[in-house]
Structures are given as structure tokens and as C-alpha cells.
């Protein structure tokens, strides 16, 4: 082995590998982190991560006007024009787009009565109905924190 003064400096790959080993810690520390993660606990210094299913759900119901549409459908099934009246300022084009997406995702069911006249009614599917508790909690939160100061409950 060459004396320390004659050793070559570590290559970039060697430095990266050493840094990775240092970050990973001992095998025992890695096993502890894996066990804690499996049980839902976080170790100090771990970065929190967002569940991809949660993220997708929030993106779906958080789209502009979607929450309002779902909220009015909680009360009863409605025709397109009734939803448009119940959610002021929502354009027919955007309502149509949102209803198609909610139907495609299985949150809303579309029922066609051949008539005459032909009537279409939208209701929440069992999947959409399952959002009721979450939507009611959001509404209660909004009443507490978003409502004008004079109406806020303390």
C-alpha cells in the first residue's frame, strides 16, 4: 500500500458512493427506518411524502367548480339546468366538461329518461356519495374560517 502522501484523491464516483453510504447509515439504522416506515412512523430528518392517491383525489375534487357541483348533488339528483342554477357563475361549457369527467371517473351517474321529452338527471354514484362526510367537513371548516369575520364562530 502506498504512503498516504502518495495516494490518489478519490474519484467523483468514489466520493458519491461514500456520501451515499454515510447518508444511508449502518445496516441496523436502515432496518430501523424501514420498520418505522412500514408502521407509518417517521424518523427525524425523513422527508414527508404525499400519497399519490390522496394527491389524485384532491386534484379531482379540487378542480374549479367541482366541489360546488358535488355539494349540490349531495342533496338530490338534478338535471343539468338545475345544477347550472344552483352553482351561479358556472358556464354551461365548464359544467358540461366537469360532469363528463365526474361521470368518466365514476363519481357521478347519468340517468337518461327517454321521455318524451328526453330528460337527463345526474346523481352521485356510491363512490360520489362516499364523499359526503369529507364535503360536509370542508363546508363546516369554510363556515368557521372562510366566512366573513362577523359570521365566524370562535
Chimera marker file (.cmm) of the C-alpha trace (Angstrom):
<marker_set name="trace">
<marker id="1" x="0.000" y="0.000" z="0.000" r="1" g="1" b="0" radius="0.5"/>
<marker id="2" x="1.359" y="3.450" z="-0.888" r="1" g="1" b="0" radius="0.5"/>
<marker id="3" x="2.016" y="6.025" z="1.820" r="1" g="1" b="0" radius="0.5"/>
<marker id="4" x="-0.805" y="8.468" z="2.469" r="1" g="1" b="0" radius="0.5"/>
<marker id="5" x="1.101" y="11.285" z="0.762" r="1" g="1" b="0" radius="0.5"/>
<marker id="6" x="1.228" y="9.255" z="-2.487" r="1" g="1" b="0" radius="0.5"/>
<marker id="7" x="-2.415" y="8.061" z="-2.501" r="1" g="1" b="0" radius="0.5"/>
<marker id="8" x="-4.557" y="9.353" z="-5.327" r="1" g="1" b="0" radius="0.5"/>
<marker id="9" x="-7.502" y="11.563" z="-4.316" r="1" g="1" b="0" radius="0.5"/>
<marker id="10" x="-10.836" y="9.738" z="-4.501" r="1" g="1" b="0" radius="0.5"/>
<marker id="11" x="-12.663" y="9.893" z="-7.806" r="1" g="1" b="0" radius="0.5"/>
<marker id="12" x="-16.043" y="11.630" z="-8.090" r="1" g="1" b="0" radius="0.5"/>
<marker id="13" x="-17.764" y="8.228" z="-8.186" r="1" g="1" b="0" radius="0.5"/>
<marker id="14" x="-15.952" y="7.147" z="-5.033" r="1" g="1" b="0" radius="0.5"/>
<marker id="15" x="-16.913" y="10.392" z="-3.274" r="1" g="1" b="0" radius="0.5"/>
<marker id="16" x="-20.575" y="9.936" z="-4.284" r="1" g="1" b="0" radius="0.5"/>
<marker id="17" x="-20.550" y="6.338" z="-3.081" r="1" g="1" b="0" radius="0.5"/>
<marker id="18" x="-19.030" y="7.308" z="0.265" r="1" g="1" b="0" radius="0.5"/>
<marker id="19" x="-21.565" y="10.097" z="0.698" r="1" g="1" b="0" radius="0.5"/>
<marker id="20" x="-24.420" y="7.726" z="-0.107" r="1" g="1" b="0" radius="0.5"/>
<marker id="21" x="-23.139" y="5.203" z="2.437" r="1" g="1" b="0" radius="0.5"/>
<marker id="22" x="-22.865" y="7.913" z="5.054" r="1" g="1" b="0" radius="0.5"/>
<marker id="23" x="-26.434" y="9.086" z="4.378" r="1" g="1" b="0" radius="0.5"/>
<marker id="24" x="-27.777" y="5.544" z="4.441" r="1" g="1" b="0" radius="0.5"/>
<marker id="25" x="-26.154" y="4.804" z="7.808" r="1" g="1" b="0" radius="0.5"/>
<marker id="26" x="-25.499" y="1.378" z="9.195" r="1" g="1" b="0" radius="0.5"/>
<marker id="27" x="-27.485" y="-1.673" z="8.215" r="1" g="1" b="0" radius="0.5"/>
<marker id="28" x="-29.149" y="-1.520" z="11.614" r="1" g="1" b="0" radius="0.5"/>
<marker id="29" x="-30.202" y="2.122" z="11.107" r="1" g="1" b="0" radius="0.5"/>
<marker id="30" x="-31.589" y="1.298" z="7.647" r="1" g="1" b="0" radius="0.5"/>
<marker id="31" x="-33.580" y="-1.611" z="9.105" r="1" g="1" b="0" radius="0.5"/>
<marker id="32" x="-34.959" y="0.656" z="11.850" r="1" g="1" b="0" radius="0.5"/>
<marker id="33" x="-36.051" y="3.235" z="9.262" r="1" g="1" b="0" radius="0.5"/>
<marker id="34" x="-37.681" y="0.563" z="7.107" r="1" g="1" b="0" radius="0.5"/>
<marker id="35" x="-39.576" y="-0.867" z="10.089" r="1" g="1" b="0" radius="0.5"/>
<marker id="36" x="-40.721" y="2.582" z="11.193" r="1" g="1" b="0" radius="0.5"/>
<marker id="37" x="-41.882" y="3.431" z="7.683" r="1" g="1" b="0" radius="0.5"/>
<marker id="38" x="-43.782" y="0.152" z="7.464" r="1" g="1" b="0" radius="0.5"/>
<marker id="39" x="-45.626" y="1.124" z="10.651" r="1" g="1" b="0" radius="0.5"/>
<marker id="40" x="-46.333" y="4.676" z="9.491" r="1" g="1" b="0" radius="0.5"/>
<marker id="41" x="-43.841" y="6.365" z="11.821" r="1" g="1" b="0" radius="0.5"/>
<marker id="42" x="-41.288" y="8.853" z="10.571" r="1" g="1" b="0" radius="0.5"/>
<marker id="43" x="-37.694" y="9.126" z="11.656" r="1" g="1" b="0" radius="0.5"/>
<marker id="44" x="-36.184" y="12.516" z="12.432" r="1" g="1" b="0" radius="0.5"/>
<marker id="45" x="-34.949" y="14.023" z="9.207" r="1" g="1" b="0" radius="0.5"/>
<marker id="46" x="-37.187" y="11.935" z="6.932" r="1" g="1" b="0" radius="0.5"/>
<marker id="47" x="-38.940" y="13.973" z="4.290" r="1" g="1" b="0" radius="0.5"/>
<marker id="48" x="-42.726" y="13.654" z="4.338" r="1" g="1" b="0" radius="0.5"/>
<marker id="49" x="-44.241" y="12.395" z="1.123" r="1" g="1" b="0" radius="0.5"/>
<marker id="50" x="-47.683" y="12.826" z="-0.333" r="1" g="1" b="0" radius="0.5"/>
<marker id="51" x="-49.720" y="9.711" z="-1.020" r="1" g="1" b="0" radius="0.5"/>
<marker id="52" x="-50.324" y="9.577" z="-4.789" r="1" g="1" b="0" radius="0.5"/>
<marker id="53" x="-53.947" y="8.505" z="-4.263" r="1" g="1" b="0" radius="0.5"/>
<marker id="54" x="-54.583" y="11.427" z="-1.938" r="1" g="1" b="0" radius="0.5"/>
<marker id="55" x="-52.983" y="13.762" z="-4.463" r="1" g="1" b="0" radius="0.5"/>
<marker id="56" x="-55.138" y="12.428" z="-7.289" r="1" g="1" b="0" radius="0.5"/>
<marker id="57" x="-58.310" y="12.715" z="-5.186" r="1" g="1" b="0" radius="0.5"/>
<marker id="58" x="-57.555" y="16.298" z="-4.167" r="1" g="1" b="0" radius="0.5"/>
<marker id="59" x="-56.797" y="17.228" z="-7.764" r="1" g="1" b="0" radius="0.5"/>
<marker id="60" x="-60.084" y="15.664" z="-8.907" r="1" g="1" b="0" radius="0.5"/>
<marker id="61" x="-62.401" y="17.297" z="-6.389" r="1" g="1" b="0" radius="0.5"/>
<marker id="62" x="-60.316" y="20.447" z="-6.168" r="1" g="1" b="0" radius="0.5"/>
<marker id="63" x="-60.801" y="21.446" z="-9.793" r="1" g="1" b="0" radius="0.5"/>
<marker id="64" x="-62.607" y="24.705" z="-10.251" r="1" g="1" b="0" radius="0.5"/>
<marker id="65" x="-66.358" y="24.301" z="-9.600" r="1" g="1" b="0" radius="0.5"/>
<marker id="66" x="-66.167" y="20.543" z="-8.989" r="1" g="1" b="0" radius="0.5"/>
<marker id="67" x="-66.574" y="20.822" z="-5.218" r="1" g="1" b="0" radius="0.5"/>
<marker id="68" x="-69.623" y="23.048" z="-5.660" r="1" g="1" b="0" radius="0.5"/>
<marker id="69" x="-71.171" y="20.621" z="-8.165" r="1" g="1" b="0" radius="0.5"/>
<marker id="70" x="-70.639" y="17.682" z="-5.819" r="1" g="1" b="0" radius="0.5"/>
<marker id="71" x="-72.062" y="19.637" z="-2.896" r="1" g="1" b="0" radius="0.5"/>
<marker id="72" x="-75.349" y="20.447" z="-4.658" r="1" g="1" b="0" radius="0.5"/>
<marker id="73" x="-75.682" y="16.843" z="-5.827" r="1" g="1" b="0" radius="0.5"/>
<marker id="74" x="-75.464" y="15.650" z="-2.216" r="1" g="1" b="0" radius="0.5"/>
<marker id="75" x="-78.992" y="16.918" z="-1.636" r="1" g="1" b="0" radius="0.5"/>
<marker id="76" x="-80.639" y="15.133" z="-4.578" r="1" g="1" b="0" radius="0.5"/>
<marker id="77" x="-80.341" y="14.171" z="-8.216" r="1" g="1" b="0" radius="0.5"/>
<marker id="78" x="-80.547" y="17.138" z="-10.565" r="1" g="1" b="0" radius="0.5"/>
<marker id="79" x="-80.916" y="17.948" z="-14.208" r="1" g="1" b="0" radius="0.5"/>
<marker id="80" x="-78.186" y="19.894" z="-15.987" r="1" g="1" b="0" radius="0.5"/>
<marker id="81" x="-80.132" y="23.182" z="-15.862" r="1" g="1" b="0" radius="0.5"/>
<marker id="82" x="-80.807" y="22.742" z="-12.134" r="1" g="1" b="0" radius="0.5"/>
<marker id="83" x="-77.116" y="22.275" z="-11.410" r="1" g="1" b="0" radius="0.5"/>
<marker id="84" x="-76.361" y="25.374" z="-13.501" r="1" g="1" b="0" radius="0.5"/>
<marker id="85" x="-78.879" y="27.387" z="-11.439" r="1" g="1" b="0" radius="0.5"/>
<marker id="86" x="-77.592" y="26.003" z="-8.136" r="1" g="1" b="0" radius="0.5"/>
<marker id="87" x="-73.982" y="26.966" z="-8.923" r="1" g="1" b="0" radius="0.5"/>
<marker id="88" x="-74.112" y="30.599" z="-10.077" r="1" g="1" b="0" radius="0.5"/>
<marker id="89" x="-71.420" y="31.922" z="-12.432" r="1" g="1" b="0" radius="0.5"/>
<marker id="90" x="-70.643" y="28.421" z="-13.750" r="1" g="1" b="0" radius="0.5"/>
<marker id="91" x="-70.715" y="28.394" z="-17.540" r="1" g="1" b="0" radius="0.5"/>
<marker id="92" x="-72.587" y="25.635" z="-19.385" r="1" g="1" b="0" radius="0.5"/>
<marker id="93" x="-69.385" y="24.662" z="-21.192" r="1" g="1" b="0" radius="0.5"/>
<marker id="94" x="-67.445" y="24.185" z="-17.970" r="1" g="1" b="0" radius="0.5"/>
<marker id="95" x="-70.361" y="22.422" z="-16.273" r="1" g="1" b="0" radius="0.5"/>
<marker id="96" x="-70.587" y="20.019" z="-19.192" r="1" g="1" b="0" radius="0.5"/>
<marker id="97" x="-66.845" y="19.371" z="-19.033" r="1" g="1" b="0" radius="0.5"/>
<marker id="98" x="-66.899" y="18.718" z="-15.281" r="1" g="1" b="0" radius="0.5"/>
<marker id="99" x="-69.961" y="16.457" z="-15.481" r="1" g="1" b="0" radius="0.5"/>
<marker id="100" x="-68.327" y="14.343" z="-18.211" r="1" g="1" b="0" radius="0.5"/>
<marker id="101" x="-65.161" y="13.998" z="-16.156" r="1" g="1" b="0" radius="0.5"/>
<marker id="102" x="-67.033" y="13.117" z="-12.957" r="1" g="1" b="0" radius="0.5"/>
<marker id="103" x="-69.103" y="10.558" z="-14.857" r="1" g="1" b="0" radius="0.5"/>
<marker id="104" x="-65.988" y="9.094" z="-16.502" r="1" g="1" b="0" radius="0.5"/>
<marker id="105" x="-64.288" y="8.793" z="-13.099" r="1" g="1" b="0" radius="0.5"/>
<marker id="106" x="-67.349" y="7.082" z="-11.600" r="1" g="1" b="0" radius="0.5"/>
<marker id="107" x="-68.232" y="9.838" z="-9.120" r="1" g="1" b="0" radius="0.5"/>
<marker id="108" x="-71.462" y="10.873" z="-10.865" r="1" g="1" b="0" radius="0.5"/>
<marker id="109" x="-74.075" y="8.674" z="-12.542" r="1" g="1" b="0" radius="0.5"/>
<marker id="110" x="-76.033" y="9.922" z="-15.552" r="1" g="1" b="0" radius="0.5"/>
<marker id="111" x="-79.603" y="8.654" z="-15.922" r="1" g="1" b="0" radius="0.5"/>
<marker id="112" x="-81.476" y="9.151" z="-19.188" r="1" g="1" b="0" radius="0.5"/>
<marker id="113" x="-85.287" y="9.020" z="-19.276" r="1" g="1" b="0" radius="0.5"/>
<marker id="114" x="-86.186" y="8.500" z="-22.932" r="1" g="1" b="0" radius="0.5"/>
<marker id="115" x="-89.366" y="10.548" z="-22.471" r="1" g="1" b="0" radius="0.5"/>
<marker id="116" x="-90.808" y="12.234" z="-24.390" r="1" g="1" b="0" radius="0.5"/>
<marker id="117" x="-89.317" y="14.633" z="-23.611" r="1" g="1" b="0" radius="0.5"/>
<marker id="118" x="-85.892" y="13.134" z="-23.068" r="1" g="1" b="0" radius="0.5"/>
<marker id="119" x="-84.629" y="14.012" z="-19.600" r="1" g="1" b="0" radius="0.5"/>
<marker id="120" x="-81.172" y="13.537" z="-18.153" r="1" g="1" b="0" radius="0.5"/>
<marker id="121" x="-80.602" y="13.510" z="-14.418" r="1" g="1" b="0" radius="0.5"/>
<marker id="122" x="-77.294" y="13.388" z="-12.591" r="1" g="1" b="0" radius="0.5"/>
<marker id="123" x="-76.843" y="11.749" z="-9.198" r="1" g="1" b="0" radius="0.5"/>
<marker id="124" x="-73.873" y="10.868" z="-7.092" r="1" g="1" b="0" radius="0.5"/>
<marker id="125" x="-72.769" y="7.276" z="-7.559" r="1" g="1" b="0" radius="0.5"/>
<marker id="126" x="-71.969" y="5.220" z="-4.443" r="1" g="1" b="0" radius="0.5"/>
<marker id="127" x="-68.371" y="6.389" z="-4.931" r="1" g="1" b="0" radius="0.5"/>
<marker id="128" x="-69.515" y="10.030" z="-5.025" r="1" g="1" b="0" radius="0.5"/>
<marker id="129" x="-71.913" y="9.551" z="-2.116" r="1" g="1" b="0" radius="0.5"/>
<marker id="130" x="-68.955" y="8.275" z="-0.097" r="1" g="1" b="0" radius="0.5"/>
<marker id="131" x="-67.513" y="11.815" z="-0.280" r="1" g="1" b="0" radius="0.5"/>
<marker id="132" x="-70.395" y="13.188" z="1.802" r="1" g="1" b="0" radius="0.5"/>
<marker id="133" x="-68.574" y="13.275" z="5.136" r="1" g="1" b="0" radius="0.5"/>
<marker id="134" x="-65.484" y="14.891" z="3.610" r="1" g="1" b="0" radius="0.5"/>
<marker id="135" x="-67.537" y="17.525" z="1.775" r="1" g="1" b="0" radius="0.5"/>
<marker id="136" x="-69.539" y="18.322" z="4.915" r="1" g="1" b="0" radius="0.5"/>
<marker id="137" x="-66.314" y="18.731" z="6.894" r="1" g="1" b="0" radius="0.5"/>
<marker id="138" x="-64.946" y="21.108" z="4.249" r="1" g="1" b="0" radius="0.5"/>
<marker id="139" x="-68.184" y="23.086" z="4.399" r="1" g="1" b="0" radius="0.5"/>
<marker id="140" x="-68.003" y="23.309" z="8.217" r="1" g="1" b="0" radius="0.5"/>
<marker id="141" x="-64.356" y="24.389" z="8.011" r="1" g="1" b="0" radius="0.5"/>
<marker id="142" x="-65.291" y="27.072" z="5.462" r="1" g="1" b="0" radius="0.5"/>
<marker id="143" x="-68.019" y="28.386" z="7.753" r="1" g="1" b="0" radius="0.5"/>
<marker id="144" x="-65.510" y="28.638" z="10.594" r="1" g="1" b="0" radius="0.5"/>
<marker id="145" x="-62.531" y="30.055" z="8.718" r="1" g="1" b="0" radius="0.5"/>
<marker id="146" x="-63.560" y="31.493" z="5.347" r="1" g="1" b="0" radius="0.5"/>
<marker id="147" x="-66.874" y="33.161" z="6.195" r="1" g="1" b="0" radius="0.5"/>
<marker id="148" x="-66.733" y="36.929" z="6.850" r="1" g="1" b="0" radius="0.5"/>
<marker id="149" x="-65.356" y="37.787" z="10.283" r="1" g="1" b="0" radius="0.5"/>
<marker id="150" x="-68.763" y="38.817" z="11.605" r="1" g="1" b="0" radius="0.5"/>
<marker id="151" x="-70.117" y="35.324" z="10.918" r="1" g="1" b="0" radius="0.5"/>
<marker id="152" x="-67.126" y="33.331" z="12.168" r="1" g="1" b="0" radius="0.5"/>
<marker id="153" x="-67.662" y="31.100" z="15.122" r="1" g="1" b="0" radius="0.5"/>
<marker id="154" x="-64.932" y="31.161" z="17.718" r="1" g="1" b="0" radius="0.5"/>
<link id1="1" id2="2" r="1" g="1" b="0" radius="0.2"/>
<link id1="2" id2="3" r="1" g="1" b="0" radius="0.2"/>
<link id1="3" id2="4" r="1" g="1" b="0" radius="0.2"/>
<link id1="4" id2="5" r="1" g="1" b="0" radius="0.2"/>
<link id1="5" id2="6" r="1" g="1" b="0" radius="0.2"/>
<link id1="6" id2="7" r="1" g="1" b="0" radius="0.2"/>
<link id1="7" id2="8" r="1" g="1" b="0" radius="0.2"/>
<link id1="8" id2="9" r="1" g="1" b="0" radius="0.2"/>
<link id1="9" id2="10" r="1" g="1" b="0" radius="0.2"/>
<link id1="10" id2="11" r="1" g="1" b="0" radius="0.2"/>
<link id1="11" id2="12" r="1" g="1" b="0" radius="0.2"/>
<link id1="12" id2="13" r="1" g="1" b="0" radius="0.2"/>
<link id1="13" id2="14" r="1" g="1" b="0" radius="0.2"/>
<link id1="14" id2="15" r="1" g="1" b="0" radius="0.2"/>
<link id1="15" id2="16" r="1" g="1" b="0" radius="0.2"/>
<link id1="16" id2="17" r="1" g="1" b="0" radius="0.2"/>
<link id1="17" id2="18" r="1" g="1" b="0" radius="0.2"/>
<link id1="18" id2="19" r="1" g="1" b="0" radius="0.2"/>
<link id1="19" id2="20" r="1" g="1" b="0" radius="0.2"/>
<link id1="20" id2="21" r="1" g="1" b="0" radius="0.2"/>
<link id1="21" id2="22" r="1" g="1" b="0" radius="0.2"/>
<link id1="22" id2="23" r="1" g="1" b="0" radius="0.2"/>
<link id1="23" id2="24" r="1" g="1" b="0" radius="0.2"/>
<link id1="24" id2="25" r="1" g="1" b="0" radius="0.2"/>
<link id1="25" id2="26" r="1" g="1" b="0" radius="0.2"/>
<link id1="26" id2="27" r="1" g="1" b="0" radius="0.2"/>
<link id1="27" id2="28" r="1" g="1" b="0" radius="0.2"/>
<link id1="28" id2="29" r="1" g="1" b="0" radius="0.2"/>
<link id1="29" id2="30" r="1" g="1" b="0" radius="0.2"/>
<link id1="30" id2="31" r="1" g="1" b="0" radius="0.2"/>
<link id1="31" id2="32" r="1" g="1" b="0" radius="0.2"/>
<link id1="32" id2="33" r="1" g="1" b="0" radius="0.2"/>
<link id1="33" id2="34" r="1" g="1" b="0" radius="0.2"/>
<link id1="34" id2="35" r="1" g="1" b="0" radius="0.2"/>
<link id1="35" id2="36" r="1" g="1" b="0" radius="0.2"/>
<link id1="36" id2="37" r="1" g="1" b="0" radius="0.2"/>
<link id1="37" id2="38" r="1" g="1" b="0" radius="0.2"/>
<link id1="38" id2="39" r="1" g="1" b="0" radius="0.2"/>
<link id1="39" id2="40" r="1" g="1" b="0" radius="0.2"/>
<link id1="40" id2="41" r="1" g="1" b="0" radius="0.2"/>
<link id1="41" id2="42" r="1" g="1" b="0" radius="0.2"/>
<link id1="42" id2="43" r="1" g="1" b="0" radius="0.2"/>
<link id1="43" id2="44" r="1" g="1" b="0" radius="0.2"/>
<link id1="44" id2="45" r="1" g="1" b="0" radius="0.2"/>
<link id1="45" id2="46" r="1" g="1" b="0" radius="0.2"/>
<link id1="46" id2="47" r="1" g="1" b="0" radius="0.2"/>
<link id1="47" id2="48" r="1" g="1" b="0" radius="0.2"/>
<link id1="48" id2="49" r="1" g="1" b="0" radius="0.2"/>
<link id1="49" id2="50" r="1" g="1" b="0" radius="0.2"/>
<link id1="50" id2="51" r="1" g="1" b="0" radius="0.2"/>
<link id1="51" id2="52" r="1" g="1" b="0" radius="0.2"/>
<link id1="52" id2="53" r="1" g="1" b="0" radius="0.2"/>
<link id1="53" id2="54" r="1" g="1" b="0" radius="0.2"/>
<link id1="54" id2="55" r="1" g="1" b="0" radius="0.2"/>
<link id1="55" id2="56" r="1" g="1" b="0" radius="0.2"/>
<link id1="56" id2="57" r="1" g="1" b="0" radius="0.2"/>
<link id1="57" id2="58" r="1" g="1" b="0" radius="0.2"/>
<link id1="58" id2="59" r="1" g="1" b="0" radius="0.2"/>
<link id1="59" id2="60" r="1" g="1" b="0" radius="0.2"/>
<link id1="60" id2="61" r="1" g="1" b="0" radius="0.2"/>
<link id1="61" id2="62" r="1" g="1" b="0" radius="0.2"/>
<link id1="62" id2="63" r="1" g="1" b="0" radius="0.2"/>
<link id1="63" id2="64" r="1" g="1" b="0" radius="0.2"/>
<link id1="64" id2="65" r="1" g="1" b="0" radius="0.2"/>
<link id1="65" id2="66" r="1" g="1" b="0" radius="0.2"/>
<link id1="66" id2="67" r="1" g="1" b="0" radius="0.2"/>
<link id1="67" id2="68" r="1" g="1" b="0" radius="0.2"/>
<link id1="68" id2="69" r="1" g="1" b="0" radius="0.2"/>
<link id1="69" id2="70" r="1" g="1" b="0" radius="0.2"/>
<link id1="70" id2="71" r="1" g="1" b="0" radius="0.2"/>
<link id1="71" id2="72" r="1" g="1" b="0" radius="0.2"/>
<link id1="72" id2="73" r="1" g="1" b="0" radius="0.2"/>
<link id1="73" id2="74" r="1" g="1" b="0" radius="0.2"/>
<link id1="74" id2="75" r="1" g="1" b="0" radius="0.2"/>
<link id1="75" id2="76" r="1" g="1" b="0" radius="0.2"/>
<link id1="76" id2="77" r="1" g="1" b="0" radius="0.2"/>
<link id1="77" id2="78" r="1" g="1" b="0" radius="0.2"/>
<link id1="78" id2="79" r="1" g="1" b="0" radius="0.2"/>
<link id1="79" id2="80" r="1" g="1" b="0" radius="0.2"/>
<link id1="80" id2="81" r="1" g="1" b="0" radius="0.2"/>
<link id1="81" id2="82" r="1" g="1" b="0" radius="0.2"/>
<link id1="82" id2="83" r="1" g="1" b="0" radius="0.2"/>
<link id1="83" id2="84" r="1" g="1" b="0" radius="0.2"/>
<link id1="84" id2="85" r="1" g="1" b="0" radius="0.2"/>
<link id1="85" id2="86" r="1" g="1" b="0" radius="0.2"/>
<link id1="86" id2="87" r="1" g="1" b="0" radius="0.2"/>
<link id1="87" id2="88" r="1" g="1" b="0" radius="0.2"/>
<link id1="88" id2="89" r="1" g="1" b="0" radius="0.2"/>
<link id1="89" id2="90" r="1" g="1" b="0" radius="0.2"/>
<link id1="90" id2="91" r="1" g="1" b="0" radius="0.2"/>
<link id1="91" id2="92" r="1" g="1" b="0" radius="0.2"/>
<link id1="92" id2="93" r="1" g="1" b="0" radius="0.2"/>
<link id1="93" id2="94" r="1" g="1" b="0" radius="0.2"/>
<link id1="94" id2="95" r="1" g="1" b="0" radius="0.2"/>
<link id1="95" id2="96" r="1" g="1" b="0" radius="0.2"/>
<link id1="96" id2="97" r="1" g="1" b="0" radius="0.2"/>
<link id1="97" id2="98" r="1" g="1" b="0" radius="0.2"/>
<link id1="98" id2="99" r="1" g="1" b="0" radius="0.2"/>
<link id1="99" id2="100" r="1" g="1" b="0" radius="0.2"/>
<link id1="100" id2="101" r="1" g="1" b="0" radius="0.2"/>
<link id1="101" id2="102" r="1" g="1" b="0" radius="0.2"/>
<link id1="102" id2="103" r="1" g="1" b="0" radius="0.2"/>
<link id1="103" id2="104" r="1" g="1" b="0" radius="0.2"/>
<link id1="104" id2="105" r="1" g="1" b="0" radius="0.2"/>
<link id1="105" id2="106" r="1" g="1" b="0" radius="0.2"/>
<link id1="106" id2="107" r="1" g="1" b="0" radius="0.2"/>
<link id1="107" id2="108" r="1" g="1" b="0" radius="0.2"/>
<link id1="108" id2="109" r="1" g="1" b="0" radius="0.2"/>
<link id1="109" id2="110" r="1" g="1" b="0" radius="0.2"/>
<link id1="110" id2="111" r="1" g="1" b="0" radius="0.2"/>
<link id1="111" id2="112" r="1" g="1" b="0" radius="0.2"/>
<link id1="112" id2="113" r="1" g="1" b="0" radius="0.2"/>
<link id1="113" id2="114" r="1" g="1" b="0" radius="0.2"/>
<link id1="114" id2="115" r="1" g="1" b="0" radius="0.2"/>
<link id1="115" id2="116" r="1" g="1" b="0" radius="0.2"/>
<link id1="116" id2="117" r="1" g="1" b="0" radius="0.2"/>
<link id1="117" id2="118" r="1" g="1" b="0" radius="0.2"/>
<link id1="118" id2="119" r="1" g="1" b="0" radius="0.2"/>
<link id1="119" id2="120" r="1" g="1" b="0" radius="0.2"/>
<link id1="120" id2="121" r="1" g="1" b="0" radius="0.2"/>
<link id1="121" id2="122" r="1" g="1" b="0" radius="0.2"/>
<link id1="122" id2="123" r="1" g="1" b="0" radius="0.2"/>
<link id1="123" id2="124" r="1" g="1" b="0" radius="0.2"/>
<link id1="124" id2="125" r="1" g="1" b="0" radius="0.2"/>
<link id1="125" id2="126" r="1" g="1" b="0" radius="0.2"/>
<link id1="126" id2="127" r="1" g="1" b="0" radius="0.2"/>
<link id1="127" id2="128" r="1" g="1" b="0" radius="0.2"/>
<link id1="128" id2="129" r="1" g="1" b="0" radius="0.2"/>
<link id1="129" id2="130" r="1" g="1" b="0" radius="0.2"/>
<link id1="130" id2="131" r="1" g="1" b="0" radius="0.2"/>
<link id1="131" id2="132" r="1" g="1" b="0" radius="0.2"/>
<link id1="132" id2="133" r="1" g="1" b="0" radius="0.2"/>
<link id1="133" id2="134" r="1" g="1" b="0" radius="0.2"/>
<link id1="134" id2="135" r="1" g="1" b="0" radius="0.2"/>
<link id1="135" id2="136" r="1" g="1" b="0" radius="0.2"/>
<link id1="136" id2="137" r="1" g="1" b="0" radius="0.2"/>
<link id1="137" id2="138" r="1" g="1" b="0" radius="0.2"/>
<link id1="138" id2="139" r="1" g="1" b="0" radius="0.2"/>
<link id1="139" id2="140" r="1" g="1" b="0" radius="0.2"/>
<link id1="140" id2="141" r="1" g="1" b="0" radius="0.2"/>
<link id1="141" id2="142" r="1" g="1" b="0" radius="0.2"/>
<link id1="142" id2="143" r="1" g="1" b="0" radius="0.2"/>
<link id1="143" id2="144" r="1" g="1" b="0" radius="0.2"/>
<link id1="144" id2="145" r="1" g="1" b="0" radius="0.2"/>
<link id1="145" id2="146" r="1" g="1" b="0" radius="0.2"/>
<link id1="146" id2="147" r="1" g="1" b="0" radius="0.2"/>
<link id1="147" id2="148" r="1" g="1" b="0" radius="0.2"/>
<link id1="148" id2="149" r="1" g="1" b="0" radius="0.2"/>
<link id1="149" id2="150" r="1" g="1" b="0" radius="0.2"/>
<link id1="150" id2="151" r="1" g="1" b="0" radius="0.2"/>
<link id1="151" id2="152" r="1" g="1" b="0" radius="0.2"/>
<link id1="152" id2="153" r="1" g="1" b="0" radius="0.2"/>
<link id1="153" id2="154" r="1" g="1" b="0" radius="0.2"/>
</marker_set>
